[in-house]
Amino acid sequence: MKTICLIGKPNVGKSSIFNRLIREKKAIIMDTPGITRDRIYGKVNYQDKSFYLIDTGGISLENASFDKEILMQAELAMDEADIILFVVDGLSELDQTDLYISNLLHKTNKEVIIVVNKLDNEKRKENIYNYYELGFSNIIGVSAEHNLGIDELLKEITKDIEIETLEEDNRIKFCIIGRPNVGKSSLINALINEERVIVSDVAGTTRDAVDTNFRYNHEEYTVIDTAGMRKKGKIYESVEKYSLVRSLKAIDRSDVCVVVLNAVDGIIEHDKHIISYAIDAGKGIVICVNKWDTISNPDKAIKEWQELIKYELKFGPYANVVFLSALTKKRINTLMPEIINAYENNKKEVKTSVLNNIIMDAVSIHQPPSYKGRRLKIYFVHQVDNKPPKFELQVNDKKLVHFSYERYLENQIRDNIDFFFFLIILKFKNKGEE
């Protein structure tokens, strides 16, 4: 898929356009310049076509402490992009910052679309001609706030993108993700018994996702190695010119994500962020604690790690966890069975009768709380999708669903059906609602 990025000054409406395109409120929107300081990623689907979208912090010529970092983030986003959307404020005159950004974009030799935002009436649409001064011929006027011109913009972005077709490939695909230098490439080499991937102690050696096909128990699999995911504050450094977007693409086309942790470091905040990418994508997940050869008391350490995972990670009690050493290949045989288990678990389909029994038993044990004299009633439950599992519950009034009770029902499903560490979606619909 193509990658598109949004570039522009602070407060021109990049985040509003981002949210319109991905159709969810993912970017933070405030009338304060400089809110979006890091790149934000999303996937856009439009008329059977898809592309990745990157939002960036506003580029400013002022000497604020974070402006240099924002510029570096934006430059990396431009480097990753196939098309750049240069967003300008249709209510303001061009200034030195606009001209500076325009000069940056001309040097990229990338396709650039000028997006003139805030044109929400006929009189303002005349302002669009002022922006040909920037030296780009493709200019589209929009109003993100009023959803005007967004369809025209999407048509222009996707005009050369081919309609997605499903490839016939029955191999289970799994990717290896994690912070740099936790042993991802070494793990793949140990797994397939070949030096097919470059192994180095220098963080960031693997720049692009690398696919390797191999056989295990007479079945074919594809393992995808990815560039290590740095904290966003570090990703701009010159030695870290790999693409986080490519790692997210690897997650997107995988069935299972193996999240590699360092047995020595424990779980740090950025590990949680990496796991969240896989959870949000609805993938099966296996947590792999690597460098187990460095642990002096393995039996004690396993118990400590299990408690740590349970405490630190969302849905930790349901996680598939393996403890191994890619270097010595100790316990390497435990990984593939858990990957297969996670895959089978993620595409599991539950009989409607079983599902209704679980939910009705859960309600009889713990009734929903009442709100203003009214109580939630659940009439019927069935599974509507898998990978990730999605369940639809017919109720009397979905506004009566409290988040704590939704979590309770989700946990009841997990406890009774052995769903492991990944996303479960509960969708509540009023009875008779289409």
Steps between C-alpha positions, in 0.01 A plus 500: 500500500604857442592728787366857517617766747356832613741794526438862595523775759343468845125551525415472129276196561725202419364295789140582403568384144677188637193411707266560206703269278533213749144562626583498869618751757853371539701822473470758778322814379535828689531864401851504642796491258741212544261242648599220261872468566555139394395320186163327527415209274173376359362284221246646258249289305318661206300320232690169532831684502728551800799709600698590811475854633750687720413814694791717609564785739475853365824636355589840645795735451482611862766380744277294729690215666317228306491665155823337384370156597168563323687598183706179513183295554338670203804444278496129579126487430560668163775251427258211566212649301397434140275808496528808724195706596617856568224648716459880506252730673252638247419792731859627530754653266807302402797572726868411530424164664278396209773595254761316707287181503436540127876513439548181705233321296645601163827333604327167574396438136184343642144552375354791699136602536429841651199464731345840575299449819219707657328584167145453623310744273502620139675829574785328681545252211640788293801506735625175344668689213738674743683172562632441147783726615638196686595341167276191502226445243278258694291705745179386673281709730338333801331570829589224745260642757202487261615193301518695172740395222616191688351262242677688218825478696462125552429447129817689409713307749369159390474557124817294434447245778381162383197336661612250762481136403534210741796276424455127536760419763414250770826538689478633854689830507652633817723799564770554760464842664664675791747765603837505320764258623271259685608218266233490231729404208686247716166348595407448134837341425459263794147418392576412138855368562645716225696824498243655266476833685792729590571486871672790671534643849450848353142617559314576180687266262177373347362797304222333303263216569649171373280200412637148544307186408578178684349162587404376845339159555440467126308831481619826341523826696616854431691694763536876459793673667449871562707802588521556875251754630669791671325741731355781291739749660795301366371397160628812322867439580720462192596141587133407534383571144289188485126516464252437778232498229660191346480324836133592527446366148665174609259480794209572269576207267583254778267252667703490821743746658788371711593779741860454614597624846843508661521269804754733658310828454155386615199681352546867423240750384599478135444122503137575590473740207631237260252241629220755460574524124435126466193510727348789305556306177307204647783250461577185692786574741785297650727662757855372465740570787842467335856477639385238754858369511592805710259401781664321793185359665254419215226338712476799730529743209211341308269552798619860535449563127151353506407736783667791319306432177176464695561834673652707217317387187138536398334155498827359638340190656396386151839542336687226315851533648822317415839528668800419279850589384548573132878492557521148648168375348394391847119452510475616135269202441232669714443789258336347191228308692395825670496688167272232353288506815461880480404478133238229557369685802462829315285345225293292740124498443267446793163328468211740560342270758823479700548876484146571620539257790821675608345848490175398667691323779714812541189719530341267757818507711548876474216716373571825313483812720182707480507856371216741579275207576584315179713189459679354198338187355682266262274302266734322260872463422678370192845519341514714186871487413842363597862613481425667740188339646202734488177434686168678457265531798135598451386712796211717612709822502870510415533830687461299822826308436758605758866448402565296817214263418622468141842401636331249731319334208819494296686329783221242531539416131877471538476282809255257339640476148878526555550813297856616540678834484337707225211727426141387560230732369154518656246693295171590667193560283149593598248228423365550147785737405653436156 
